[in-house]
Amino acid sequence: MARYAQYIIKPELYDLVFPSPDGRYAVKASVYSFLNCGINVSGIDYYNIKLVDCTTDSDVIVLDGFDNNIEVEWSSDSRYAAMSHGQGRYFYMTDVFNVADANFITLPYDEIAVTISNELGISFDNVLFYFNEWSTEDRIKIKMALGSNYIQTVNGWYIYDLVEKEIVDSEFNLDS
């Protein structure tokens, strides 16, 4: 009951809005389940995510079931919105909204983690892929950290070309 009352009093703590640089679009994240309430790191809040056309107030893309720690970084031309989000406590990834064709692009992370895991013979229980920067208007740089037994073992980054749909550059280092 206290969680519901807290939400009624301060919904801005949970409903997030990330407007595009040109103001035409916004990514809106609305919490629909309070397991965390923004104060307990062991819990998880669940969000519905919408890409909204602000000129018509219509939904362009609607997605459900995203976990906590939603962050959005727009490209300077407002064509792409990179959304970093948690999926449980030890899994964090970044995906992209393509405003031009109303698509949600899942960036590669599983295949990278599996490839590195196979090469090193390490099983990762911590898989983190964070937005780093827009390298160009159509290329995104993602930082990564892979860990085993709560120890970070691999650090690196990759650049993904959103038009060609491929990794164009990368660097990974094994912590000793």
Secondary structure by P-SEA (a helix, b strand, c coil): caaaaaaaacccccbbbbbcccccbbbbbbbcccccccccccbbbbbbbbbcccccccccccccccccbbbbbbcccccbbbbbbbccccccbbbbbbcccccccccccaaaaaaaaaaacccccbbbbbbcccccccbbbbbbcccccccccccbbbbbbccccccccbbbbbcc
